[in-house]
Amino acid sequence: MRATPGPLGPYLLLATLAFTASLALGVLAGGPAPGTTPNPMRDAFGWILELPRPLGALAIFLNNLKTALLAAFPGIALGVLPAAVVTANGFIVGQTIHGVAVAGGRGFGYVALAILPHGVIEVPAILLSAAVGLRLGHRLTGVLRGRPGPSLQEEGRGALRIFLRWVLPMLAVAAVIEIYVTAALVRP
């Protein structure tokens, strides 16, 4: 596995399709349960906006790093967890979109302002992490079946290079954008 996302194409496509399908299902399923807030993301992470901005960016980065790590490295467990992380996150984002845009009455323009500035970097970073995890899981399956190919150690080193070269910087940039740009665009 090279340190570029090229050889991850099929896995990245699979992660993207899973995220997109679950996001659509989240939007179609509607927002949170009646009587709850239309924005569960704000409830869960709103405290970050009350931190000084550099600490808020760090908190966002660490939360997203946790998600990326869960999507990438437990992939050695046959790729199940990366698929679950991407699917669950897509569904939650979809429900939040519905909850804020429809139930919350803010509209899809507001949702776009709340997601796009940082999401165009953050979501691909998470999908890339999931692709790494899916590839690791696929390779483990090959090793267990005696198929030739790179060793798990080689795959792990390649996954780590991708994570350090691509995912970490993308998450750091997305966190800074989220706390400085996105937060300013959607402040009440």
C-alpha positions in Angstrom: 0.0 0.0 0.0 1.6 3.3 -1.1 1.1 6.5 0.9 -1.4 7.8 -1.6 -5.1 7.1 -1.7 -4.8 5.6 -5.2 -4.8 1.9 -4.4 -7.7 2.4 -2.1 -10.1 3.3 -4.9 -12.5 0.3 -4.5 -12.5 0.6 -0.8 -13.0 4.4 -0.9 -15.9 3.9 -3.3 -17.5 1.3 -1.0 -17.1 3.6 2.1 -18.5 6.6 0.1 -21.5 4.5 -1.1 -22.2 3.3 2.5 -22.0 6.8 3.9 -24.1 8.3 1.2 -26.8 5.6 1.4 -27.0 5.8 5.2 -27.0 9.6 5.1 -30.0 9.5 2.7 -31.7 6.9 5.0 -31.1 9.3 7.9 -32.7 12.2 6.1 -35.7 10.0 5.0 -36.1 8.5 8.4 -36.6 12.0 9.8 -35.1 13.7 12.7 -34.8 12.7 16.3 -37.7 11.3 18.3 -40.6 13.6 19.0 -40.1 15.8 22.0 -36.3 15.9 21.6 -34.2 18.6 20.0 -34.0 18.8 16.2 -30.2 19.0 16.5 -28.6 16.1 18.3 -25.2 17.1 17.1 -25.5 20.5 18.9 -26.6 18.7 22.0 -23.7 16.3 22.0 -21.0 18.7 21.0 -22.4 22.2 21.7 -20.1 22.5 24.7 -17.2 22.8 22.3 -18.4 26.1 21.0 -18.1 27.5 24.6 -14.4 26.7 24.8 -11.8 29.2 23.7 -11.4 28.7 19.9 -8.0 27.0 20.0 -9.3 24.5 22.6 -12.5 24.0 20.6 -10.5 23.2 17.5 -8.4 20.7 19.5 -11.6 19.1 20.9 -13.1 18.8 17.4 -9.8 17.4 16.1 -9.6 14.8 18.8 -13.2 13.7 18.4 -12.8 13.3 14.7 -9.4 11.6 15.2 -11.2 9.0 17.5 -13.7 8.4 14.7 -11.0 8.1 12.1 -9.0 5.7 14.2 -12.1 3.5 14.8 -12.7 3.5 11.1 -9.2 2.6 10.1 -7.3 0.4 12.4 -9.9 -2.0 13.7 -10.3 -3.0 10.1 -8.1 -5.8 10.9 -11.3 -7.3 12.3 -12.4 -8.2 8.7 -13.5 -4.6 8.0 -16.8 -4.8 10.0 -16.1 -1.8 12.2 -15.0 0.6 9.4 -18.3 -0.1 7.6 -20.3 0.3 10.9 -18.5 3.7 11.7 -19.2 5.1 8.2 -22.8 3.9 8.2 -23.6 5.1 11.7 -22.1 8.5 11.0 -23.9 8.9 7.7 -27.2 8.0 9.4 -26.6 10.5 12.3 -25.6 13.3 9.9 -28.7 12.5 7.8 -31.0 12.7 10.8 -29.4 15.9 11.9 -29.9 17.4 8.4 -33.5 16.5 8.6 -33.9 17.7 12.2 -32.3 21.1 11.6 -33.6 21.8 8.1 -37.1 20.4 8.4 -38.1 20.0 12.1 -36.0 22.9 13.2 -37.3 25.1 10.4 -33.8 26.3 9.4 -33.9 25.1 5.8 -31.3 23.4 3.7 -29.3 26.5 3.1 -28.6 26.8 6.8 -27.6 23.1 6.9 -25.2 23.7 3.9 -23.6 26.5 5.8 -23.3 24.4 8.9 -21.7 21.4 7.1 -20.0 22.3 3.9 -17.1 24.6 5.0 -15.5 21.9 7.1 -17.4 18.9 5.9 -15.8 18.9 2.4 -12.5 18.1 4.2 -13.7 16.2 7.3 -16.0 13.7 5.5 -13.4 12.6 2.9 -10.8 12.1 5.8 -13.2 9.8 7.6 -14.0 8.0 4.3 -10.3 7.6 3.6 -9.9 6.1 7.1 -12.7 3.7 6.5 -11.2 2.7 3.1 -7.9 2.0 4.9 -9.8 -0.2 7.4 -11.7 -2.0 4.7 -8.5 -2.7 2.9 -6.9 -4.0 6.0 -9.9 -6.3 6.7 -9.8 -7.5 3.1 -6.1 -8.3 3.3 -6.6 -10.2 6.6 -9.3 -12.3 4.9 -6.8 -13.0 2.1 -4.1 -14.0 4.6 -6.5 -16.3 6.4 -7.4 -17.9 3.1 -3.8 -18.3 2.1 -4.0 -15.9 -0.8 -0.7 -14.2 -1.9 -0.2 -10.6 -1.3 1.5 -8.1 0.9 1.9 -9.1 4.5 -0.3 -7.6 7.2 2.7 -5.8 8.5 3.3 -4.1 5.2 -0.4 -3.2 4.9 -0.3 -1.8 8.4 2.7 0.3 7.7 1.0 1.6 4.5 -2.1 2.3 6.4 -0.2 4.3 9.0 1.6 6.3 6.3 -1.8 7.2 4.7 -3.2 8.1 8.1 -0.3 10.4 8.9 0.2 11.9 5.4 -3.5 12.5 4.6 -6.0 11.9 7.3 -4.4 13.7 10.3 -3.7 16.9 8.3 -7.2 16.9 6.8 -8.8 16.5 10.2 -6.6 19.3 11.6 -7.6 21.7 8.8 -11.3 20.7 9.1 -11.3 21.3 12.8 -9.8 24.8 12.4 -12.4 25.6 9.7 -15.2 24.2 11.8 -14.4 26.3 14.9 -13.4 29.5 13.1 -15.5 29.6 9.9 -18.4 27.3 10.3 -19.2 28.5 13.8 -19.1 32.1 12.7 -21.5 31.3 9.8 -24.1 29.6 11.9 -24.0 31.4 15.2 -27.6 32.3 16.3 
